[in-house]
């Protein structure tokens, strides 16, 4: 396992971690000040400053990308399926312009939450079938753009509104169905917040192998968790064995960034420089 204790070369900042403290250009400037070498920006943050400006800002700061958040939200009724296709194609075009190595996919839950305005449904099986269908269509366009897609399984608490793919096994099953040759076009983004509880996680990481492991995200699970979406912990403040999970992904060949992604009302209320300094310190000690 790589030694992170001496520097933060392999730290990437998911820009949601400080989204309340500044816009994307301000976040990029702060990363440059702190010697953070990579980011994973969110689409809404890119849109707020403009794609061209975001591309220039990252390039001028010498930043790499560890991913682009997010594509997906696939489930919908028939009237919204064209919207799903077009939105995800735009996402691919944006990611390519930014030089992202992959797009992180949050696949969506039931149609009314994935694509507001869709007919209400409680059929999660149908939603999962729509994920396969729409992802296959997105994958065709992504292959033409040479843009890998990374399915992020989310904790089961998000099954209805954010992601009906909830385990690493489920995500890898989709990969095997749609990319059986393991071409590198389709893989997984594993976030410790979502996978730490899964009794199969270590065997599924081994199953994924280097070809499927496209991104690795870190934060922590607090006890108690006051808000399932916006109360993630800073690494070391919760119960996740982060180093064990990093050791598992690195054992099968993952050598990319450990990307810090913290949705937290607590940390959003602190100065950006304080948050980044803490991220760097914890990356060296507990990641």
Rosetta blueprint (number, residue, H / E / L):
1 X L
2 X L
3 X L
4 X L
5 X L
6 X L
7 X L
8 X L
9 X L
10 X L
11 X E
12 X E
13 X E
14 X E
15 X H
16 X H
17 X H
18 X H
19 X L
20 X L
21 X L
22 X L
23 X L
24 X H
25 X H
26 X H
27 X H
28 X H
29 X H
30 X H
31 X H
32 X H
33 X H
34 X L
35 X L
36 X L
37 X L
38 X E
39 X E
40 X E
41 X E
42 X E
43 X H
44 X H
45 X H
46 X H
47 X H
48 X H
49 X H
50 X L
51 X H
52 X H
53 X H
54 X H
55 X H
56 X H
57 X H
58 X H
59 X H
60 X H
61 X L
62 X L
63 X L
64 X E
65 X E
66 X E
67 X E
68 X E
69 X E
70 X E
71 X E
72 X E
73 X L
74 X L
75 X L
76 X L
77 X L
78 X H
79 X H
80 X H
81 X H
82 X H
83 X H
84 X H
85 X H
86 X H
87 X H
88 X H
89 X H
90 X H
91 X H
92 X H
93 X H
94 X H
95 X H
96 X H
97 X H
98 X H
99 X L
100 X L
101 X L
102 X E
103 X E
104 X E
105 X E
106 X E
107 X L
108 X E
109 X L
110 X L
111 X H
112 X H
113 X H
114 X H
115 X L
116 X L
117 X L
118 X L
119 X L
120 X L
121 X L
122 X L
123 X L
124 X H
125 X H
126 X H
127 X H
128 X H
129 X H
130 X H
131 X H
132 X H
133 X H
134 X H
135 X H
136 X H
137 X H
138 X H
139 X H
140 X H
141 X H
142 X H
143 X H
144 X H
145 X L
146 X L
147 X L
148 X E
149 X E
150 X E
151 X E
152 X L
153 X L
154 X L
155 X L
156 X H
157 X H
158 X H
159 X L
160 X L
161 X L
162 X L
163 X E
164 X L
165 X L
166 X L
167 X L
168 X H
169 X H
170 X H
171 X H
172 X H
173 X H
174 X H
175 X H
176 X H
177 X H
178 X H
179 X L
180 X L
181 X L
182 X L
183 X L
184 X L
185 X L
186 X E
187 X E
188 X E
189 X E
190 X E
191 X E
192 X H
193 X H
194 X H
195 X H
196 X L
197 X L
198 X L
199 X L
200 X L
201 X H
202 X H
203 X H
204 X H
205 X H
206 X H
207 X H
208 X H
209 X H
210 X H
211 X H
212 X H
213 X E
214 X E
215 X E
216 X E
217 X E
218 X E
219 X L
220 X E
221 X L
222 X L
223 X L
224 X L
225 X L
226 X L
227 X L
228 X L
229 X L
230 X L
231 X E
232 X L
233 X E
234 X L
235 X L
236 X L
237 X L
238 X L
239 X L
240 X L
241 X L
242 X H
243 X H
244 X H
245 X H
246 X H
247 X H
248 X H
249 X H
250 X H
251 X H
252 X L
253 X L
254 X L
255 X L
256 X L
257 X L
258 X E
259 X E
260 X E
261 X L
262 X L
263 X L
264 X E
265 X H
266 X H
267 X H
268 X H
269 X L
270 X L
271 X L
272 X H
273 X H
274 X H
275 X H
276 X H
277 X H
278 X H
279 X H
280 X H
281 X H
282 X H
283 X H
284 X H
285 X H
286 X L
287 X L
